[in-house]
Amino acid sequence: MTAGRKLAKAAREDVEAAPLSRPDYLRLLGARVRDARARHGMTRRMLARDSGISERYLAELESGRGNFSIVLLRRLASAIDVALSELVDQNPPPPVEYVLLAERLRRLSPNDLESATAILTRRFGDLSFRRDRIALIGLRGAGKSTLGALLAEHLGWEFVELSREIETNAGVAVDEIFDLWGQAAYRRYERRALERLLHSRPRIVMATAGGIVSEPSTFQRLLESCWTVWLKASPREHWHRVICQGDLRVREETGDEQAMLDMRRILAQRDELYAKADARVITSGKTVRQALKELIAKAKARQ
């Protein structure tokens, strides 16, 4: 074992909890799959379609009754003394420095981790034009398109919907990207579209898709390159606005009760991510004019 591997192992042993029993591990695995699906805004049916795995199996997995093969793989990783992710990751192993830094960061408290992130962003982030790009984040139905267009008009800037840029670059509609190639392909188009905007279009107000926060590298790029605002509404208002926009697909797929449950789960999973924005504007119970007034005030006060 190399010196770097020994150091990484020692750091990992300091912070790892005792191994879980097989039933507990399968329950944890199921919960993580369910939570990851929620963060990405996917129904079980969507995940089944994109993965080629039956809804029935996914239901078993999410309820903690997954296939025993994952337990065997976990035992194999433990016997070799490596993280399970090291065996299943198709990318080359990261440098030792990366492993040691990750272990050091993992030891930090949430407050210290936030401070470390700020230090890294100041040192290595591209902060020179954050003031000239404003990005609105939040779940669908929060008012990003409506308020974004009005804010851009007030500032005399260009308004851009990232989804429209994705469609232009892909040559097909967003729905077709999902239908033809799945969510992973959409996320790749999303990152490319964002990079093109950042390199070519200053002074823009950008409305992003609700799930951009679920792709860590893309979201981090957005945070370090744009001044961001979380437009926040209650689950029921999100649901009501989506229905008023005429989008009945989720209702038709899952029914009202399940759709509301999925929306609450999505918000719960993304809440901490949306909270990374520089500012937030709560749009629930407010008119467009009231929410816009607050958004303009925060934009004028941005750093």
N, C-alpha and C positions, 0 to 999 in steps of 0.2 A: 504494500500500500504506500503510495507517495506521501510526502510530508503534507502537501496541500490537502489530500484526501483525509489524512488523519486529523488535521485541524478542523476540517469541515465536519467530520464525524463527531469530534468532541463537542463542537458547538451545537450540533443537532441533538446530541444526547442530553445536553444541559436543559434544553427547552421542550423536548418531546415528552408527551405523557406516556403512561404505561400502555402497551398494546391492547387494543380492544378485543373483546371476544368476537367470535364469528358472527353471531346474531347482531351484536351491537355495531360491528363494522358494516354489515349489509344494510342496517337501518341508516347509518350515517351516509353510506354511499347513495342510497335511495334519496335521502333528503338533499344531498348535494346535487344530484341530477335534477331533481324537481326545482330546486332554487336556481340552478343555472338556466334551466328552461324558462323560468319566470323572468330572470334578468334580461334574457334575450327576447322576451315577449312572444314566446312560442306556445301554442297549445300542444297537447300530447299528439293530436292528429298531425300537426305540422311536423313535429319531431319524427314521428313514425315515417312520414313521407320522405323527409330529407335523409334519414339514416337508413331506411330500408328495414327497420326493425318494427315488428308488429306492435300495435297499441296495447295488445294484451300483455306482451312481454314487458313493455315500458311500465305498465301499471304495476306489474309484479315487482319490477326493479325499484320503482319509487316507493312502494309500500314496504321495502326492506326484505323482499323475498327473491333477490336476484339470483342469477345463475352461479353455481358454486365455483365456476372456473376463475372468477375474479378473486376469490379467496385463495385459490391455489397460486395465482400469480403474486398475490400479496405475500404468501409464505415463501415463495421463491426469492422475492426481493429482500425479505428479511434474512434469509439464509446467506445471501450474497453480501448483505449489509449495505444495501443501496436504497435510495428512495424509490418507491413504486413508479413515480413519474419519470425517473431516469431510464427505466426499462421501456416505457410505452411512448416516450417522446421521440418523434421521428427526426428532430433537429440534432445537429452535432452537440456534444457536451459543451457547456459554457466554460470559459476560462476559470481557473482557480480563484482569481481575484473576484470574479462575479459571485461565485459560490460563497466565498468568505464574507463579502459585503452583504449578500442576501441574509446570511445567518446573523450578522451583526444587526441588521435592520430588524430582523424578526424578534430580537430580544427587547427592542425599545417599547416603551409605553405608547399608547395612542398619541398623547401630546408631544412626546419626543419624536415620534415618527413623522408627525405633521411638520415639526420644525426642521427635521432632516430633509423632508421633501422640499421645503421652501429654500433651504440652502442649495440643494442640488439644482433646483430650477433657476435660482439666481446665477449659479456658476456655469451651468451648461445649457440652460434654456434659451430660446430665441425670443427675448422679451422686447426687442426694439420696436416692434410694430403692434403690440397688443392693444394700444389705445386706438389704433386705426381699424380694428376689426372687432365687432361685437357679435357674439354667438348666443343664441337663445336655445336653451335645453329644457327638457321636460317631456312628460308623456303626451301622447297625441290628445288633442282637445284642450290643451292648456292655453292656447291663444297665440302660439308662436308665429304663425303666418299673418294673422290679422295685426297683432301688435308690432311684429317685426317690420311689416310694410309701412305702418304709420310712423314708427320710430325713424326708419330710413328717410322717409319724406321730411320729417322734422329736422333731421341732421343734414339733409341734402346729400345723402349717401345713396349707394346702390343697395337694393334689397335682393338677396339671393336665397332660394330654397335649395338646400343641399341635395334633396331628392331629385329635383329637376336637373341638376348638374350631373348626377349619377346616370339619369336616363339619357342625357345627351352623350355622355362618354360611352355608355354601353350600347346605345342604339336601340334599346327596347325599354318598355315601361318597367317600373319597379316591380309590379306584380308579376310580370313575365320573368324577371330575374329570379325571383323566389320560386316560381313554378318550374322554370327550366333547370336552374342550377342550384337552388337552395340558398339558405341564409349565409353560409360561409362565403359563397361567391359574392353576395350582396355586400358583405363587410369589406371584401377586397376592393370592390368598385367604390365603396364609400370612402375608404382611405385614399384611393387615387384621386377622387374628385376633390377631397379636402386639400390634398397637397397642391393640386393645380390652382385652386382658389387662393391658397396662401401665397403662392409664388407669382400670381398674376393680377390679383384684384385687391388693391388697398381700399380703405374707406367703404366697407361693406357691413351690412347687418345681415347675419346669416341665421336662418331657421334650420335647425338640425332635426333628424329623426329621433324619436324617443329612445331608441335602443343604442344610440351611439356610445352611451356610457358603458355598455356591456363589453366593448372591445377595448381593453386597457391601453394598448399602444395608440389607438386612434384618439381615445378620449384624452390621454395625456398630451398628445400633440395639440389638440384643441385648446386645452387649458393653458398651455405654455405659449400659444400663439394668438389667442383671442381673449378679450375681456368677456366673461361669460355670465349669463343671467339665467337662473332657474325660474321658469314660470310654473307656479304650483297651484293645483286645484284639488279638490276632494275627489275620491274615486267616483262618486255618483255624478259629479259635474263633468268629469272626464267622459264618463259613459254617456251622459245625456248629450254632450256636444258632438261626440262621434256619431251617435244615432241621428242627430239633427243635420249632420253633414251628409247623411244619406248612405253611410257605410253600414250595411246590414250583414256583412260576411261573417263576422265573429258571432253575431246573434244566431245566424242560420246554422253555423257549425256546432255551437255548443249550447245554445239556449241562454236566456237572460240570466238565470241564476248562476250558471257555471261561468258565464262571461264576466259577471261582476266579481265572482270569486277570483278568477284569473287576474282581473285588473287590480284587485286589492293585493294580490300576491306579487304582481309585477311592481307596484308602487313600493311595497315593503322591501323588496329586494334591491330596488334602485334608489331608495331614499337617501342612503348614505353616499351614493355616488353623485346624485344630483346636488347634494349639499356641498360638494367641492367647488361649486360655482362661486364667482366673486361676489355675487349679489343674488337676491331672490325677490320675486314679486308674487304675492298671492293673488290670484285672479278670481277665486271663489267669492261669490256674492258681490262682485263689483261690475259696474258697467265698463264697456271698452274705454270710454273716456277717462274713468277713474283709474283703471289699471295703466293706461298709457301715461297719464300724468305722473304716476309713481315711477314708471319705467324711465321716463325722460329725466326725472330728478336724479335717479341713481346713475344714469348714464353720464350726466353732466358732472357728477361727483366722483367719477371713476378715477383710479390712480394709474 
